């Protein structure tokens, strides 16, 4: 299924379930939100999105604890959990998606190599945060992150491929 078709199905299902969505993105720089806003009628379900690239903005806009950023870093389960809760609260949405990672080509380490991305969804009070390792260029890692987030949404909304 092509990305645009999947996003259209997601939007339709969100509309059918009377649910809204919001995004907090870091390494994808708003790519997920951009893909959604290409579809007419998305304003029925998309509350908003924040690109929170720096740690200071993650803290200021989303309420990510400085202690979490210092101890675990921005590319961590703990940070993405707080990003999810922060964007869901700020946007008053039913569903939140958050993405934080290392798209490269620099910035990686032995512990967190380039391509390490945490992608999470918060639906009602249920959290699902995934540790991913993507390969390829910066663009490949960003695109892979968006595709993974879409698959999470497809799964959580029980969207069939038929």
MARGUZA-519442 format. One record per residue (C-alpha): residue in one letter; chain; x, y, z. Coordinates in steps of 0.02 Angstrom, whole numbers. Layout:
(node "A", "A", (X, Y, Z))
...
This chain:
(node "X", "A", (0, 0, 0))
(node "X", "A", (69, 170, -45))
(node "X", "A", (98, 296, 92))
(node "X", "A", (-34, 419, 33))
(node "X", "A", (-166, 281, 25))
(node "X", "A", (-121, 221, 200))
(node "X", "A", (-127, 397, 272))
(node "X", "A", (-297, 424, 190))
(node "X", "A", (-360, 263, 271))
(node "X", "A", (-289, 319, 440))
(node "X", "A", (-375, 488, 425))
(node "X", "A", (-539, 406, 375))
(node "X", "A", (-529, 286, 522))
(node "X", "A", (-487, 426, 644))
(node "X", "A", (-638, 521, 578))
(node "X", "A", (-749, 365, 594))
(node "X", "A", (-691, 338, 773))
(node "X", "A", (-709, 524, 811))
(node "X", "A", (-527, 531, 868))
(node "X", "A", (-396, 665, 848))
(node "X", "A", (-207, 650, 831))
(node "X", "A", (-52, 754, 863))
(node "X", "A", (134, 732, 830))
(node "X", "A", (297, 774, 918))
(node "X", "A", (444, 752, 800))
(node "X", "A", (630, 772, 820))
(node "X", "A", (742, 683, 693))
(node "X", "A", (603, 680, 561))
(node "X", "A", (588, 868, 568))
(node "X", "A", (401, 873, 534))
(node "X", "A", (402, 745, 394))
(node "X", "A", (260, 645, 472))
(node "X", "A", (151, 800, 492))
(node "X", "A", (194, 854, 315))
(node "X", "A", (138, 687, 245))
(node "X", "A", (-29, 702, 336))
(node "X", "A", (-60, 882, 283))
(node "X", "A", (-46, 832, 99))
(node "X", "A", (-217, 749, 119))
(node "X", "A", (-371, 859, 103))
(node "X", "A", (-486, 850, 253))
(node "X", "A", (-349, 807, 378))
(node "X", "A", (-401, 958, 482))
(node "X", "A", (-548, 852, 543))
(node "X", "A", (-427, 744, 644))
(node "X", "A", (-255, 827, 655))
(node "X", "A", (-243, 941, 806))
(node "X", "A", (-62, 994, 778))
(node "X", "A", (120, 950, 776))
(node "X", "A", (280, 1011, 856))
(node "X", "A", (455, 992, 790))
(node "X", "A", (555, 987, 950))
(node "X", "A", (731, 968, 887))
(node "X", "A", (832, 1036, 1033))
(node "X", "A", (830, 971, 1210))
(node "X", "A", (785, 1144, 1273))
(node "X", "A", (629, 1148, 1164))
(node "X", "A", (582, 970, 1212))
(node "X", "A", (587, 1031, 1391))
(node "X", "A", (501, 1199, 1363))
(node "X", "A", (363, 1147, 1242))
(node "X", "A", (331, 966, 1291))
(node "X", "A", (383, 963, 1473))
(node "X", "A", (520, 834, 1450))
(node "X", "A", (612, 828, 1616))
(node "X", "A", (789, 896, 1612))
(node "X", "A", (840, 750, 1722))
(node "X", "A", (776, 628, 1589))
(node "X", "A", (872, 718, 1453))
(node "X", "A", (1031, 720, 1557))
(node "X", "A", (1021, 539, 1615))
(node "X", "A", (948, 450, 1463))
(node "X", "A", (964, 577, 1321))
(node "X", "A", (840, 637, 1192))
(node "X", "A", (853, 472, 1099))
(node "X", "A", (775, 362, 1232))
(node "X", "A", (617, 273, 1284))
(node "X", "A", (600, 392, 1431))
(node "X", "A", (612, 548, 1324))
(node "X", "A", (487, 486, 1195))
(node "X", "A", (365, 439, 1333))
(node "X", "A", (371, 617, 1399))
(node "X", "A", (359, 688, 1222))
(node "X", "A", (201, 585, 1195))
(node "X", "A", (121, 643, 1356))
(node "X", "A", (173, 823, 1324))
(node "X", "A", (103, 835, 1147))
(node "X", "A", (-57, 743, 1194))
(node "X", "A", (-85, 864, 1337))
(node "X", "A", (-41, 1022, 1238))
(node "X", "A", (-145, 972, 1086))
(node "X", "A", (-286, 890, 1186))
(node "X", "A", (-283, 746, 1062))
(node "X", "A", (-341, 567, 1082))
(node "X", "A", (-186, 495, 1000))
(node "X", "A", (-6, 555, 999))
(node "X", "A", (145, 499, 899))
(node "X", "A", (323, 547, 950))
(node "X", "A", (486, 516, 858))
(node "X", "A", (663, 549, 921))
(node "X", "A", (822, 479, 848))
(node "X", "A", (990, 498, 764))
(node "X", "A", (970, 521, 577))
(node "X", "A", (1154, 549, 544))
(node "X", "A", (1270, 549, 461))
(node "X", "A", (1354, 604, 623))
(node "X", "A", (1298, 604, 803))
(node "X", "A", (1298, 418, 836))
(node "X", "A", (1394, 322, 968))
(node "X", "A", (1431, 141, 1009))
(node "X", "A", (1281, 139, 1125))
(node "X", "A", (1167, 235, 1006))
(node "X", "A", (1228, 218, 827))
(node "X", "A", (1163, 321, 682))
(node "X", "A", (991, 252, 638))
(node "X", "A", (937, 230, 820))
(node "X", "A", (760, 297, 832))
(node "X", "A", (626, 284, 966))
(node "X", "A", (449, 293, 898))
(node "X", "A", (299, 292, 1011))
(node "X", "A", (111, 303, 1008))
(node "X", "A", (-2, 353, 1151))
(node "X", "A", (-183, 302, 1126))
(node "X", "A", (-295, 348, 1271))
(node "X", "A", (-182, 290, 1414))
(node "X", "A", (-93, 150, 1321))
(node "X", "A", (90, 177, 1276))
(node "X", "A", (184, 81, 1142))
(node "X", "A", (364, 140, 1122))
(node "X", "A", (481, 53, 1002))
(node "X", "A", (670, 54, 988))
(node "X", "A", (715, 46, 803))
(node "X", "A", (878, 37, 708))
(node "X", "A", (866, 98, 529))
(node "X", "A", (1002, 87, 398))
(node "X", "A", (1046, 201, 254))
(node "X", "A", (1060, 386, 226))
(node "X", "A", (988, 524, 333))
(node "X", "A", (838, 528, 217))
(node "X", "A", (818, 339, 226))
(node "X", "A", (816, 346, 416))
(node "X", "A", (687, 486, 417))
(node "X", "A", (576, 398, 289))
(node "X", "A", (592, 233, 382))
(node "X", "A", (540, 319, 543))
(node "X", "A", (384, 391, 461))
(node "X", "A", (340, 223, 385))
(node "X", "A", (359, 139, 555))
(node "X", "A", (248, 270, 637))
(node "X", "A", (116, 240, 504))
(node "X", "A", (124, 53, 535))
(node "X", "A", (98, 85, 721))
(node "X", "A", (-56, 187, 682))
(node "X", "A", (-121, 56, 561))
(node "X", "A", (-102, -78, 694))
(node "X", "A", (-179, 24, 835))
(node "X", "A", (-327, 77, 729))
(node "X", "A", (-353, -99, 660))
(node "X", "A", (-341, -42, 480))
(node "X", "A", (-352, -182, 355))
(node "X", "A", (-249, -183, 195))
(node "X", "A", (-400, -241, 95))
